[in-house]
Amino acid sequence: MADADDQFKKVKTSGNDKKKEKYGDDANNFNVKNSGIENGIVRSRKMTDVLMLILFFAFIVAMGFCTSYGFKNG
């Protein structure tokens, strides 16, 4: 019975082994010169979630409306 329990013990792995399992060759072949970040933070960024920004502002407006309605009619 004890032999069957030994099959389910976790094998401890190091951080490097976990990275190799998760990312494979990408982690081994990474080089800062080829990544475009050799001079620090990437400054040429752009906003990609315009729709979510509009929905967020709509939520804020709706929340303000509900709050004012609740104070007036509550």
PDB file with SEQRES, HELIX, SHEET and CRYST1 records, atoms N, CA, C and O in Angstrom:
SEQRES   1 A   74  MET ALA ASP ALA ASP ASP GLN PHE LYS LYS VAL LYS THR          
SEQRES   2 A   74  SER GLY ASN ASP LYS LYS LYS GLU LYS TYR GLY ASP ASP          
SEQRES   3 A   74  ALA ASN ASN PHE ASN VAL LYS ASN SER GLY ILE GLU ASN          
SEQRES   4 A   74  GLY ILE VAL ARG SER ARG LYS MET THR ASP VAL LEU MET          
SEQRES   5 A   74  LEU ILE LEU PHE PHE ALA PHE ILE VAL ALA MET GLY PHE          
SEQRES   6 A   74  CYS THR SER TYR GLY PHE LYS ASN GLY                          
HELIX    1 AA1 ALA A    2  ASP A    6  1                                   5    
HELIX    2 AA2 GLY A   15  TYR A   23  1                                   9    
HELIX    3 AA3 ASP A   25  ASN A   28  1                                   4    
HELIX    4 AA4 VAL A   32  SER A   35  1                                   4    
HELIX    5 AA5 VAL A   50  ASN A   73  1                                  24    
CRYST1    1.000    1.000    1.000  90.00  90.00  90.00 P 1           1          
ATOM      1  N   MET A   1       0.819  -1.184   0.000  1.00  0.00           N  
ATOM      2  CA  MET A   1       0.000   0.000   0.000  1.00  0.00           C  
ATOM      3  C   MET A   1       0.871   1.258   0.000  1.00  0.00           C  
ATOM      4  O   MET A   1       0.521   2.240  -0.656  1.00  0.00           O  
ATOM      5  N   ALA A   2       1.978   1.252   0.709  1.00  0.00           N  
ATOM      6  CA  ALA A   2       2.860   2.416   0.775  1.00  0.00           C  
ATOM      7  C   ALA A   2       3.512   2.684  -0.579  1.00  0.00           C  
ATOM      8  O   ALA A   2       3.818   3.833  -0.896  1.00  0.00           O  
ATOM      9  N   ASP A   3       3.730   1.638  -1.385  1.00  0.00           N  
ATOM     10  CA  ASP A   3       4.332   1.827  -2.704  1.00  0.00           C  
ATOM     11  C   ASP A   3       3.406   2.616  -3.630  1.00  0.00           C  
ATOM     12  O   ASP A   3       3.881   3.389  -4.462  1.00  0.00           O  
ATOM     13  N   ALA A   4       2.114   2.432  -3.499  1.00  0.00           N  
ATOM     14  CA  ALA A   4       1.164   3.151  -4.342  1.00  0.00           C  
ATOM     15  C   ALA A   4       1.162   4.635  -4.012  1.00  0.00           C  
ATOM     16  O   ALA A   4       0.971   5.462  -4.903  1.00  0.00           O  
ATOM     17  N   ASP A   5       1.373   4.990  -2.743  1.00  0.00           N  
ATOM     18  CA  ASP A   5       1.390   6.391  -2.353  1.00  0.00           C  
ATOM     19  C   ASP A   5       2.619   7.118  -2.888  1.00  0.00           C  
ATOM     20  O   ASP A   5       2.566   8.327  -3.114  1.00  0.00           O  
ATOM     21  N   ASP A   6       3.714   6.410  -3.093  1.00  0.00           N  
ATOM     22  CA  ASP A   6       4.941   7.029  -3.574  1.00  0.00           C  
ATOM     23  C   ASP A   6       4.802   7.558  -5.001  1.00  0.00           C  
ATOM     24  O   ASP A   6       5.558   8.445  -5.398  1.00  0.00           O  
ATOM     25  N   GLN A   7       3.879   7.048  -5.762  1.00  0.00           N  
ATOM     26  CA  GLN A   7       3.709   7.479  -7.149  1.00  0.00           C  
ATOM     27  C   GLN A   7       3.129   8.883  -7.238  1.00  0.00           C  
ATOM     28  O   GLN A   7       3.279   9.546  -8.265  1.00  0.00           O  
ATOM     29  N   PHE A   8       2.472   9.346  -6.187  1.00  0.00           N  
ATOM     30  CA  PHE A   8       1.775  10.623  -6.233  1.00  0.00           C  
ATOM     31  C   PHE A   8       2.525  11.755  -5.542  1.00  0.00           C  
ATOM     32  O   PHE A   8       1.967  12.842  -5.388  1.00  0.00           O  
ATOM     33  N   LYS A   9       3.737  11.547  -5.131  1.00  0.00           N  
ATOM     34  CA  LYS A   9       4.514  12.601  -4.497  1.00  0.00           C  
ATOM     35  C   LYS A   9       4.945  13.622  -5.540  1.00  0.00           C  
ATOM     36  O   LYS A   9       5.298  13.265  -6.664  1.00  0.00           O  
ATOM     37  N   LYS A  10       4.914  14.891  -5.160  1.00  0.00           N  
ATOM     38  CA  LYS A  10       5.328  15.946  -6.067  1.00  0.00           C  
ATOM     39  C   LYS A  10       6.838  15.945  -6.222  1.00  0.00           C  
ATOM     40  O   LYS A  10       7.579  15.705  -5.269  1.00  0.00           O  
ATOM     41  N   VAL A  11       7.267  16.211  -7.415  1.00  0.00           N  
ATOM     42  CA  VAL A  11       8.688  16.341  -7.694  1.00  0.00           C  
ATOM     43  C   VAL A  11       9.026  17.816  -7.619  1.00  0.00           C  
ATOM     44  O   VAL A  11       8.421  18.630  -8.316  1.00  0.00           O  
ATOM     45  N   LYS A  12       9.994  18.166  -6.775  1.00  0.00           N  
ATOM     46  CA  LYS A  12      10.385  19.564  -6.634  1.00  0.00           C  
ATOM     47  C   LYS A  12      11.245  19.961  -7.822  1.00  0.00           C  
ATOM     48  O   LYS A  12      12.198  19.272  -8.185  1.00  0.00           O  
ATOM     49  N   THR A  13      10.879  21.103  -8.422  1.00  0.00           N  
ATOM     50  CA  THR A  13      11.642  21.614  -9.550  1.00  0.00           C  
ATOM     51  C   THR A  13      12.120  23.020  -9.227  1.00  0.00           C  
ATOM     52  O   THR A  13      11.494  23.740  -8.449  1.00  0.00           O  
ATOM     53  N   SER A  14      13.219  23.395  -9.825  1.00  0.00           N  
ATOM     54  CA  SER A  14      13.773  24.721  -9.584  1.00  0.00           C  
ATOM     55  C   SER A  14      13.054  25.746 -10.459  1.00  0.00           C  
ATOM     56  O   SER A  14      12.273  25.380 -11.338  1.00  0.00           O  
ATOM     57  N   GLY A  15      13.317  27.020 -10.216  1.00  0.00           N  
ATOM     58  CA  GLY A  15      12.705  28.086 -11.000  1.00  0.00           C  
ATOM     59  C   GLY A  15      13.093  28.021 -12.464  1.00  0.00           C  
ATOM     60  O   GLY A  15      12.265  28.277 -13.339  1.00  0.00           O  
ATOM     61  N   ASN A  16      14.345  27.681 -12.739  1.00  0.00           N  
ATOM     62  CA  ASN A  16      14.793  27.575 -14.129  1.00  0.00           C  
ATOM     63  C   ASN A  16      14.099  26.431 -14.849  1.00  0.00           C  
ATOM     64  O   ASN A  16      13.757  26.548 -16.025  1.00  0.00           O  
ATOM     65  N   ASP A  17      13.890  25.320 -14.141  1.00  0.00           N  
ATOM     66  CA  ASP A  17      13.200  24.186 -14.759  1.00  0.00           C  
ATOM     67  C   ASP A  17      11.744  24.538 -15.075  1.00  0.00           C  
ATOM     68  O   ASP A  17      11.213  24.133 -16.110  1.00  0.00           O  
ATOM     69  N   LYS A  18      11.106  25.291 -14.180  1.00  0.00           N  
ATOM     70  CA  LYS A  18       9.726  25.708 -14.424  1.00  0.00           C  
ATOM     71  C   LYS A  18       9.648  26.617 -15.645  1.00  0.00           C  
ATOM     72  O   LYS A  18       8.729  26.497 -16.455  1.00  0.00           O  
ATOM     73  N   LYS A  19      10.620  27.534 -15.778  1.00  0.00           N  
ATOM     74  CA  LYS A  19      10.633  28.424 -16.936  1.00  0.00           C  
ATOM     75  C   LYS A  19      10.834  27.636 -18.222  1.00  0.00           C  
ATOM     76  O   LYS A  19      10.193  27.920 -19.234  1.00  0.00           O  
ATOM     77  N   LYS A  20      11.723  26.647 -18.186  1.00  0.00           N  
ATOM     78  CA  LYS A  20      11.969  25.836 -19.381  1.00  0.00           C  
ATOM     79  C   LYS A  20      10.724  25.049 -19.770  1.00  0.00           C  
ATOM     80  O   LYS A  20      10.423  24.904 -20.955  1.00  0.00           O  
ATOM     81  N   GLU A  21       9.996  24.539 -18.769  1.00  0.00           N  
ATOM     82  CA  GLU A  21       8.781  23.798 -19.070  1.00  0.00           C  
ATOM     83  C   GLU A  21       7.703  24.712 -19.635  1.00  0.00           C  
ATOM     84  O   GLU A  21       6.968  24.325 -20.544  1.00  0.00           O  
ATOM     85  N   LYS A  22       7.609  25.922 -19.098  1.00  0.00           N  
ATOM     86  CA  LYS A  22       6.539  26.836 -19.500  1.00  0.00           C  
ATOM     87  C   LYS A  22       6.828  27.503 -20.844  1.00  0.00           C  
ATOM     88  O   LYS A  22       5.948  27.569 -21.703  1.00  0.00           O  
ATOM     89  N   TYR A  23       8.054  27.997 -21.032  1.00  0.00           N  
ATOM     90  CA  TYR A  23       8.359  28.792 -22.209  1.00  0.00           C  
ATOM     91  C   TYR A  23       9.199  28.066 -23.254  1.00  0.00           C  
ATOM     92  O   TYR A  23       9.289  28.529 -24.391  1.00  0.00           O  
ATOM     93  N   GLY A  24       9.803  26.966 -22.907  1.00  0.00           N  
ATOM     94  CA  GLY A  24      10.571  26.183 -23.866  1.00  0.00           C  
ATOM     95  C   GLY A  24      11.787  26.914 -24.380  1.00  0.00           C  
ATOM     96  O   GLY A  24      12.541  27.508 -23.609  1.00  0.00           O  
ATOM     97  N   ASP A  25      11.976  26.869 -25.688  1.00  0.00           N  
ATOM     98  CA  ASP A  25      13.160  27.459 -26.315  1.00  0.00           C  
ATOM     99  C   ASP A  25      13.148  28.980 -26.275  1.00  0.00           C  
ATOM    100  O   ASP A  25      14.205  29.603 -26.377  1.00  0.00           O  
ATOM    101  N   ASP A  26      11.970  29.596 -26.129  1.00  0.00           N  
ATOM    102  CA  ASP A  26      11.916  31.057 -26.077  1.00  0.00           C  
ATOM    103  C   ASP A  26      12.720  31.599 -24.903  1.00  0.00           C  
ATOM    104  O   ASP A  26      13.373  32.634 -25.036  1.00  0.00           O  
ATOM    105  N   ALA A  27      12.688  30.931 -23.768  1.00  0.00           N  
ATOM    106  CA  ALA A  27      13.450  31.379 -22.604  1.00  0.00           C  
ATOM    107  C   ALA A  27      14.945  31.178 -22.810  1.00  0.00           C  
ATOM    108  O   ALA A  27      15.750  31.995 -22.364  1.00  0.00           O  
ATOM    109  N   ASN A  28      15.310  30.119 -23.468  1.00  0.00           N  
ATOM    110  CA  ASN A  28      16.733  29.846 -23.691  1.00  0.00           C  
ATOM    111  C   ASN A  28      17.341  30.779 -24.731  1.00  0.00           C  
ATOM    112  O   ASN A  28      18.519  31.125 -24.638  1.00  0.00           O  
ATOM    113  N   ASN A  29      16.548  31.191 -25.722  1.00  0.00           N  
ATOM    114  CA  ASN A  29      17.062  32.006 -26.823  1.00  0.00           C  
ATOM    115  C   ASN A  29      16.872  33.502 -26.603  1.00  0.00           C  
ATOM    116  O   ASN A  29      17.185  34.291 -27.495  1.00  0.00           O  
ATOM    117  N   PHE A  30      16.370  33.914 -25.443  1.00  0.00           N  
ATOM    118  CA  PHE A  30      16.127  35.333 -25.200  1.00  0.00           C  
ATOM    119  C   PHE A  30      17.430  36.102 -25.110  1.00  0.00           C  
ATOM    120  O   PHE A  30      18.389  35.663 -24.475  1.00  0.00           O  
ATOM    121  N   ASN A  31      17.448  37.256 -25.756  1.00  0.00           N  
ATOM    122  CA  ASN A  31      18.602  38.129 -25.736  1.00  0.00           C  
ATOM    123  C   ASN A  31      18.098  39.569 -25.699  1.00  0.00           C  
ATOM    124  O   ASN A  31      17.199  39.923 -26.463  1.00  0.00           O  
ATOM    125  N   VAL A  32      18.653  40.399 -24.833  1.00  0.00           N  
ATOM    126  CA  VAL A  32      18.188  41.776 -24.695  1.00  0.00           C  
ATOM    127  C   VAL A  32      18.399  42.555 -25.988  1.00  0.00           C  
ATOM    128  O   VAL A  32      17.559  43.379 -26.347  1.00  0.00           O  
ATOM    129  N   LYS A  33      19.486  42.317 -26.685  1.00  0.00           N  
ATOM    130  CA  LYS A  33      19.770  43.051 -27.925  1.00  0.00           C  
ATOM    131  C   LYS A  33      18.716  42.774 -28.990  1.00  0.00           C  
ATOM    132  O   LYS A  33      18.417  43.657 -29.794  1.00  0.00           O  
ATOM    133  N   ASN A  34      18.153  41.592 -29.016  1.00  0.00           N  
ATOM    134  CA  ASN A  34      17.161  41.237 -30.024  1.00  0.00           C  
ATOM    135  C   ASN A  34      15.733  41.558 -29.588  1.00  0.00           C  
ATOM    136  O   ASN A  34      14.803  41.416 -30.381  1.00  0.00           O  
ATOM    137  N   SER A  35      15.548  41.984 -28.354  1.00  0.00           N  
ATOM    138  CA  SER A  35      14.203  42.194 -27.838  1.00  0.00           C  
ATOM    139  C   SER A  35      13.698  43.617 -28.038  1.00  0.00           C  
ATOM    140  O   SER A  35      12.494  43.850 -27.931  1.00  0.00           O  
ATOM    141  N   GLY A  36      14.564  44.566 -28.321  1.00  0.00           N  
ATOM    142  CA  GLY A  36      14.155  45.951 -28.503  1.00  0.00           C  
ATOM    143  C   GLY A  36      14.107  46.743 -27.214  1.00  0.00           C  
ATOM    144  O   GLY A  36      13.610  47.869 -27.204  1.00  0.00           O  
ATOM    145  N   ILE A  37      14.614  46.179 -26.119  1.00  0.00           N  
ATOM    146  CA  ILE A  37      14.589  46.890 -24.837  1.00  0.00           C  
ATOM    147  C   ILE A  37      15.999  47.167 -24.321  1.00  0.00           C  
ATOM    148  O   ILE A  37      16.198  47.308 -23.115  1.00  0.00           O  
ATOM    149  N   GLU A  38      16.963  47.243 -25.210  1.00  0.00           N  
ATOM    150  CA  GLU A  38      18.347  47.430 -24.754  1.00  0.00           C  
ATOM    151  C   GLU A  38      18.571  48.813 -24.156  1.00  0.00           C  
ATOM    152  O   GLU A  38      19.514  49.004 -23.389  1.00  0.00           O  
ATOM    153  N   ASN A  39      17.715  49.787 -24.495  1.00  0.00           N  
ATOM    154  CA  ASN A  39      17.860  51.137 -23.948  1.00  0.00           C  
ATOM    155  C   ASN A  39      16.879  51.412 -22.813  1.00  0.00           C  
ATOM    156  O   ASN A  39      16.685  52.571 -22.444  1.00  0.00           O  
ATOM    157  N   GLY A  40      16.271  50.407 -22.264  1.00  0.00           N  
ATOM    158  CA  GLY A  40      15.326  50.593 -21.165  1.00  0.00           C  
ATOM    159  C   GLY A  40      13.888  50.436 -21.618  1.00  0.00           C  
ATOM    160  O   GLY A  40      13.594  49.674 -22.540  1.00  0.00           O  
ATOM    161  N   ILE A  41      12.998  51.159 -20.966  1.00  0.00           N  
ATOM    162  CA  ILE A  41      11.576  51.028 -21.231  1.00  0.00           C  
ATOM    163  C   ILE A  41      11.231  51.452 -22.662  1.00  0.00           C  
ATOM    164  O   ILE A  41      11.833  52.378 -23.206  1.00  0.00           O  
ATOM    165  N   VAL A  42      10.282  50.781 -23.247  1.00  0.00           N  
ATOM    166  CA  VAL A  42       9.848  51.086 -24.606  1.00  0.00           C  
ATOM    167  C   VAL A  42       8.941  52.308 -24.547  1.00  0.00           C  
ATOM    168  O   VAL A  42       7.904  52.269 -23.885  1.00  0.00           O  
ATOM    169  N   ARG A  43       9.303  53.369 -25.212  1.00  0.00           N  
ATOM    170  CA  ARG A  43       8.552  54.623 -25.159  1.00  0.00           C  
ATOM    171  C   ARG A  43       7.487  54.709 -26.250  1.00  0.00           C  
ATOM    172  O   ARG A  43       6.522  55.457 -26.091  1.00  0.00           O  
ATOM    173  N   SER A  44       7.623  53.989 -27.327  1.00  0.00           N  
ATOM    174  CA  SER A  44       6.652  54.071 -28.421  1.00  0.00           C  
ATOM    175  C   SER A  44       5.503  53.105 -28.159  1.00  0.00           C  
ATOM    176  O   SER A  44       5.449  52.003 -28.704  1.00  0.00           O  
ATOM    177  N   ARG A  45       4.584  53.558 -27.302  1.00  0.00           N  
ATOM    178  CA  ARG A  45       3.428  52.741 -26.953  1.00  0.00           C  
ATOM    179  C   ARG A  45       2.182  53.465 -27.405  1.00  0.00           C  
ATOM    180  O   ARG A  45       2.201  54.676 -27.626  1.00  0.00           O  
ATOM    181  N   LYS A  46       1.085  52.714 -27.546  1.00  0.00           N  
ATOM    182  CA  LYS A  46      -0.168  53.336 -27.935  1.00  0.00           C  
ATOM    183  C   LYS A  46      -1.319  52.708 -27.161  1.00  0.00           C  
ATOM    184  O   LYS A  46      -1.205  51.601 -26.635  1.00  0.00           O  
ATOM    185  N   MET A  47      -2.417  53.429 -27.104  1.00  0.00           N  
ATOM    186  CA  MET A  47      -3.590  52.939 -26.401  1.00  0.00           C  
ATOM    187  C   MET A  47      -4.332  51.959 -27.308  1.00  0.00           C  
ATOM    188  O   MET A  47      -4.603  52.270 -28.467  1.00  0.00           O  
ATOM    189  N   THR A  48      -4.656  50.796 -26.792  1.00  0.00           N  
ATOM    190  CA  THR A  48      -5.313  49.781 -27.602  1.00  0.00           C  
ATOM    191  C   THR A  48      -6.725  49.470 -27.135  1.00  0.00           C  
ATOM    192  O   THR A  48      -7.470  48.807 -27.855  1.00  0.00           O  
ATOM    193  N   ASP A  49      -7.113  49.926 -25.955  1.00  0.00           N  
ATOM    194  CA  ASP A  49      -8.407  49.569 -25.406  1.00  0.00           C  
ATOM    195  C   ASP A  49      -9.351  50.766 -25.362  1.00  0.00           C  
ATOM    196  O   ASP A  49      -9.889  51.094 -24.304  1.00  0.00           O  
ATOM    197  N   VAL A  50      -9.554  51.416 -26.499  1.00  0.00           N  
ATOM    198  CA  VAL A  50     -10.408  52.593 -26.562  1.00  0.00           C  
ATOM    199  C   VAL A  50     -11.845  52.227 -26.206  1.00  0.00           C  
ATOM    200  O   VAL A  50     -12.514  52.981 -25.500  1.00  0.00           O  
ATOM    201  N   LEU A  51     -12.323  51.097 -26.677  1.00  0.00           N  
ATOM    202  CA  LEU A  51     -13.687  50.675 -26.376  1.00  0.00           C  
ATOM    203  C   LEU A  51     -13.879  50.482 -24.873  1.00  0.00           C  
ATOM    204  O   LEU A  51     -14.904  50.891 -24.328  1.00  0.00           O  
ATOM    205  N   MET A  52     -12.922  49.873 -24.206  1.00  0.00           N  
ATOM    206  CA  MET A  52     -13.034  49.666 -22.759  1.00  0.00           C  
ATOM    207  C   MET A  52     -12.975  51.000 -22.012  1.00  0.00           C  
ATOM    208  O   MET A  52     -13.611  51.144 -20.968  1.00  0.00           O  
ATOM    209  N   LEU A  53     -12.233  51.966 -22.521  1.00  0.00           N  
ATOM    210  CA  LEU A  53     -12.187  53.282 -21.906  1.00  0.00           C  
ATOM    211  C   LEU A  53     -13.547  53.968 -22.006  1.00  0.00           C  
ATOM    212  O   LEU A  53     -14.005  54.587 -21.046  1.00  0.00           O  
ATOM    213  N   ILE A  54     -14.182  53.859 -23.152  1.00  0.00           N  
ATOM    214  CA  ILE A  54     -15.518  54.434 -23.336  1.00  0.00           C  
ATOM    215  C   ILE A  54     -16.515  53.756 -22.408  1.00  0.00           C  
ATOM    216  O   ILE A  54     -17.338  54.428 -21.786  1.00  0.00           O  
ATOM    217  N   LEU A  55     -16.450  52.434 -22.309  1.00  0.00           N  
ATOM    218  CA  LEU A  55     -17.349  51.717 -21.402  1.00  0.00           C  
ATOM    219  C   LEU A  55     -17.097  52.089 -19.944  1.00  0.00           C  
ATOM    220  O   LEU A  55     -18.040  52.170 -19.156  1.00  0.00           O  
ATOM    221  N   PHE A  56     -15.856  52.314 -19.582  1.00  0.00           N  
ATOM    222  CA  PHE A  56     -15.532  52.716 -18.223  1.00  0.00           C  
ATOM    223  C   PHE A  56     -16.130  54.085 -17.904  1.00  0.00           C  
ATOM    224  O   PHE A  56     -16.720  54.267 -16.839  1.00  0.00           O  
ATOM    225  N   PHE A  57     -15.984  55.044 -18.812  1.00  0.00           N  
ATOM    226  CA  PHE A  57     -16.571  56.364 -18.593  1.00  0.00           C  
ATOM    227  C   PHE A  57     -18.087  56.297 -18.537  1.00  0.00           C  
ATOM    228  O   PHE A  57     -18.709  57.001 -17.742  1.00  0.00           O  
ATOM    229  N   ALA A  58     -18.691  55.453 -19.373  1.00  0.00           N  
ATOM    230  CA  ALA A  58     -20.147  55.278 -19.332  1.00  0.00           C  
ATOM    231  C   ALA A  58     -20.567  54.711 -17.978  1.00  0.00           C  
ATOM    232  O   ALA A  58     -21.595  55.112 -17.433  1.00  0.00           O  
ATOM    233  N   PHE A  59     -19.792  53.797 -17.438  1.00  0.00           N  
ATOM    234  CA  PHE A  59     -20.080  53.246 -16.120  1.00  0.00           C  
ATOM    235  C   PHE A  59     -19.995  54.318 -15.044  1.00  0.00           C  
ATOM    236  O   PHE A  59     -20.848  54.373 -14.158  1.00  0.00           O  
ATOM    237  N   ILE A  60     -18.975  55.173 -15.108  1.00  0.00           N  
ATOM    238  CA  ILE A  60     -18.806  56.241 -14.124  1.00  0.00           C  
ATOM    239  C   ILE A  60     -19.993  57.207 -14.184  1.00  0.00           C  
ATOM    240  O   ILE A  60     -20.508  57.624 -13.147  1.00  0.00           O  
ATOM    241  N   VAL A  61     -20.424  57.559 -15.392  1.00  0.00           N  
ATOM    242  CA  VAL A  61     -21.572  58.459 -15.558  1.00  0.00           C  
ATOM    243  C   VAL A  61     -22.827  57.805 -14.999  1.00  0.00           C  
ATOM    244  O   VAL A  61     -23.595  58.448 -14.283  1.00  0.00           O  
ATOM    245  N   ALA A  62     -23.044  56.523 -15.323  1.00  0.00           N  
ATOM    246  CA  ALA A  62     -24.225  55.813 -14.826  1.00  0.00           C  
ATOM    247  C   ALA A  62     -24.189  55.700 -13.307  1.00  0.00           C  
ATOM    248  O   ALA A  62     -25.229  55.815 -12.659  1.00  0.00           O  
ATOM    249  N   MET A  63     -23.031  55.482 -12.739  1.00  0.00           N  
ATOM    250  CA  MET A  63     -22.912  55.397 -11.292  1.00  0.00           C  
ATOM    251  C   MET A  63     -23.233  56.746 -10.647  1.00  0.00           C  
ATOM    252  O   MET A  63     -23.895  56.797  -9.611  1.00  0.00           O  
ATOM    253  N   GLY A  64     -22.765  57.839 -11.258  1.00  0.00           N  
ATOM    254  CA  GLY A  64     -23.092  59.169 -10.760  1.00  0.00           C  
ATOM    255  C   GLY A  64     -24.581  59.455 -10.849  1.00  0.00           C  
ATOM    256  O   GLY A  64     -25.163  60.043  -9.937  1.00  0.00           O  
ATOM    257  N   PHE A  65     -25.199  59.037 -11.953  1.00  0.00           N  
ATOM    258  CA  PHE A  65     -26.645  59.221 -12.105  1.00  0.00           C  
ATOM    259  C   PHE A  65     -27.407  58.453 -11.026  1.00  0.00           C  
ATOM    260  O   PHE A  65     -28.317  58.999 -10.402  1.00  0.00           O  
ATOM    261  N   CYS A  66     -27.043  57.198 -10.806  1.00  0.00           N  
ATOM    262  CA  CYS A  66     -27.721  56.384  -9.800  1.00  0.00           C  
ATOM    263  C   CYS A  66     -27.522  56.955  -8.399  1.00  0.00           C  
ATOM    264  O   CYS A  66     -28.430  56.904  -7.569  1.00  0.00           O  
ATOM    265  N   THR A  67     -26.348  57.492  -8.140  1.00  0.00           N  
ATOM    266  CA  THR A  67     -26.083  58.083  -6.831  1.00  0.00           C  
ATOM    267  C   THR A  67     -26.931  59.334  -6.614  1.00  0.00           C  
ATOM    268  O   THR A  67     -27.538  59.499  -5.555  1.00  0.00           O  
ATOM    269  N   SER A  68     -26.974  60.202  -7.601  1.00  0.00           N  
ATOM    270  CA  SER A  68     -27.781  61.421  -7.461  1.00  0.00           C  
ATOM    271  C   SER A  68     -29.266  61.092  -7.387  1.00  0.00           C  
ATOM    272  O   SER A  68     -29.988  61.717  -6.610  1.00  0.00           O  
ATOM    273  N   TYR A  69     -29.738  60.143  -8.159  1.00  0.00           N  
ATOM    274  CA  TYR A  69     -31.134  59.712  -8.108  1.00  0.00           C  
ATOM    275  C   TYR A  69     -31.466  59.152  -6.727  1.00  0.00           C  
ATOM    276  O   TYR A  69     -32.537  59.427  -6.186  1.00  0.00           O  
ATOM    277  N   GLY A  70     -30.557  58.373  -6.159  1.00  0.00           N  
ATOM    278  CA  GLY A  70     -30.768  57.796  -4.837  1.00  0.00           C  
ATOM    279  C   GLY A  70     -30.824  58.845  -3.749  1.00  0.00           C  
ATOM    280  O   GLY A  70     -31.627  58.738  -2.822  1.00  0.00           O  
ATOM    281  N   PHE A  71     -29.966  59.876  -3.854  1.00  0.00           N  
ATOM    282  CA  PHE A  71     -30.008  60.953  -2.847  1.00  0.00           C  
ATOM    283  C   PHE A  71     -31.298  61.774  -2.943  1.00  0.00           C  
ATOM    284  O   PHE A  71     -31.874  62.155  -1.924  1.00  0.00           O  
ATOM    285  N   LYS A  72     -31.746  62.041  -4.168  1.00  0.00           N  
ATOM    286  CA  LYS A  72     -32.943  62.870  -4.356  1.00  0.00           C  
ATOM    287  C   LYS A  72     -34.232  62.120  -3.997  1.00  0.00           C  
ATOM    288  O   LYS A  72     -35.149  62.703  -3.419  1.00  0.00           O  
ATOM    289  N   ASN A  73     -34.301  60.839  -4.337  1.00  0.00           N  
ATOM    290  CA  ASN A  73     -35.544  60.070  -4.179  1.00  0.00           C  
ATOM    291  C   ASN A  73     -35.468  59.013  -3.085  1.00  0.00           C  
ATOM    292  O   ASN A  73     -36.433  58.280  -2.866  1.00  0.00           O  
ATOM    293  N   GLY A  74     -34.357  58.927  -2.411  1.00  0.00           N  
ATOM    294  CA  GLY A  74     -34.149  57.872  -1.435  1.00  0.00           C  
ATOM    295  C   GLY A  74     -34.874  58.075  -0.171  1.00  0.00           C  
ATOM    296  O   GLY A  74     -34.778  57.248   0.736  1.00  0.00           O  
TER     297      GLY A  74                                                      
END                                                                             
